[in-house]
Amino acid sequence: MLARLTDLLDAWIGVKSASEFDEALVRERLIAIKDQMPWMHGMLLASLAGIVVALPPKTPLSIFSAAVLFAILLTRAPYMVRIRPADVSGQSARGELRRTFLVASCYFLVSLMWQLSLYFALPPNEGCDVAMFAGIAALGAAAALSSFSPAARIPLVIGAFPFAVLLTVGGRPADQAVGFTLIVVIALRLRLLNVQNRVFERLVRTRFALEIEKRRAIQAEQDAIN
């Protein structure tokens, strides 16, 4: 059962391996996001700290949610730094990308619940502050995860889009303008992720083809010697 669910998840997030090229692609995806993870975690920590300072959590749920978010970031960041590209295989890369997708989903779901509780607890003219924090963090995280587009969509769809809708249907014209702008930016960023994904795959495919040609040349030379 667990193996079946894992296969379904791998197929859904695009890391299921059916060829040697697929193995190379998942390795390159992991190596690409690994280099950006420390910056993304630093940015999310700064955004999280900013919300805590500007809007201190007071209820047990808010305090617990903030603690969980800090724990996820402080635990995950050192773990990703320790990954060495030379040791990355196709199988290990699939596992790490799978965990990255699941951790990102958990982080932004918890973040959404916490920030929504803050949004509805504030006066109507102050809810935009929470939405701005959420939008900035989501756009930054999507940029850092752009080499792995399934994970990069999570902060945009879960972390930013609900607040964009809330602002758009709000009563203040200024909030409506911010919400509409955020919806447009999210839509364009999602489109850009698709473009970046195609470019990334094309780059990896080119490098993979060159590697195959190199192998063939070496094998032909060895055959000629023998």
N, C-alpha and C positions, 0 to 999 in steps of 0.2 A: 504493500500500500504506500509506504513512504517512498519507495523507489519510483513508483508510478507518479506520485505527486511531484517528486523532484524532476522527473522527465518532463512533466507538463510545464513546470515553472521554467526549466531551461529553454524549452521551445518558445514559451511566451516572451521571455526576456532576450531571446536571440543568442543564447550561448550553447545551444545543443550542437555537438560536434558530429559531422557526417563525412568530413574529409580532412586531409592534412592542412588545407587552407583554413578551414574553420578553427583548427587547433592554433594556427599562427595568429588568426584574428583575435581570439579571446586572450591570448598572451599579450598581444600589443595593446588591447583595450585596458588590461589591468596595469601594464607598465605605464601607460599614458595617464591614467587617473591617479596612480600611486604618487607621481611627482607633484600633483596638484592637491592631494589630500591635506597636507599640513596647512596650506594656505586656506583651504575651504573650512577646515575645523577652526582655525584662528578667526576667520570671518564670522562663523556661526557663534563662536564663543563671545566675540565682541558684540554681536547683535543681541544675544541672549542676556549678556551683562547689562547692555543698554536698557532693555525692557525692565529688568529687575530693578535697576537704579531709578528709572523714570516712573515705573508703576510697580512698586514693591508688592509681592504676593502676600496676601493676608489670610486667605482661607486655607484649610489643610490641603484641599485639592490643588490649589495653585502652588503651594510650597512643595508638595510632593512632585508635581509635574515639572517644576523648575529643577528640582534635584535630579530627577530622572534624565532630563535633557543634558544637564552638566555631566552626569555620570557617563552617558553614551559618548559624548564628545571626548571626555578625558580618557576614556578607556580605549576607544577606537583609534584615536590619533597615533599613539605610540605603536599600536599593533601594525598599522599600515606602514609606518616608517621602517619597521624591521624587515619588511619584505624585500628580498634582493632579486633584481631582475634576472640574474644569471641562474637562479634556482627555480624560476617559474616554469612549470610545465603546463600543457594544455589542461590536464585534469585539475591541477591546483588553481589555475587561473579561473576555471569555471566555478570552483568552490568559492573563491574570493569574490568574484563578481556576483554570485548568488547571494552571498552574505552582505555585500554592499547594497544590493537592491533591497533586501529584507530590513537591514539596519536603517536605510534611508526612509523606507516606508514607516517603520516604527517611530523614528525620530519626528517626522513631519506630521504623523497622526497625533502623537502626544502634544507636539507643539501647537497644532491646530486646536485641539480641545482646550489647552491652557489659554491660548490667545483669544479664542472665542469667549471663554469665561470672563477674561479681562474686558473684551470689547463690549459685552452686554452689561457689565457691571459699571461701566463708565457713563458719564453724561453723554448725550448724543453728539455734542460738539467736540468731544475728546476721543471718540472711537477711531478717528482717522489716524491717530498716532500709532495705535497698535497695527493697523493695516499697513502703514508705511514701513514699520519695522519688519513685518512679515514679508512684504513685497521685496524689500532690499535683500533680505536673507535668501529668499527663494531665487531671485535672479542671479545672485552670486553663486549659490550652490549649483544651479543649473549650468552655469558657465564652467565651473570646475569639473562637473561630471559629463561634459559634452561628448567625451570620447565613448561614453557608455550611455546612449540616449534613453533606454528604458528607465534607468535610474535618474537621469537628468530631468525627465518629465515629472517625476514625483513632487519636487518642491514647487514647481509651477502649478500643477493641478491641485495638489493637496494644500500646499503652504500659502499660495498667493490667490488663486482663483476664487475661493469662497469669500475672501475679504473684498475682492474687486466687485463681486456681485452685491455684497452688503452695502458697499459705498454707493454703487450705481443706483440702487433702489432706495437710498437714504433720502432724507428730507432736505438737506442743505445742498444748494447748487455746487458749492465748492467740492463737497464730498462726491457728488455725482460726476463731476468732471475728473476727479482723481480716479474714481472707480472705472470710468469708461476708458481713460488713458491706460490704466493698468491692464484692463482686458485686452486692449489692442496690443500692448507690449507683450503680454503673455502669448497671444496668438502668433505674433511675429516671431517670438523666441522659439515656440514649438516648431514653427516652419523652418527656422534656421537650424534647429537640431537635426531635422531630416536632411537638410543640405549638408551639414557637417558630417553626418553619419555616412552619407554616400561618398564624400570626399575622403574620409578616413578609410573606408573599405577599399576605395580605388588605390589609395597610397599603399595599403598593406598588400593588396593584390599585385601591384607592380613590384614591390620588394620581394614578394614570394616568388613571382615569376623569374626574377633575376637570380634568386637563390637556387631555384630548380635548374636553370641553365648552367649555373656554376657547378652544381653537382654532376650534371650530365657531362660537362667538359672534363671534370676531374676523373669521372668514371671512364670516359673515352680514352683519356691519356693513360690511365692504368691498364685498360684493355690492350692498347697499342704496345705498351711496354711488355706486357705478358705475352 
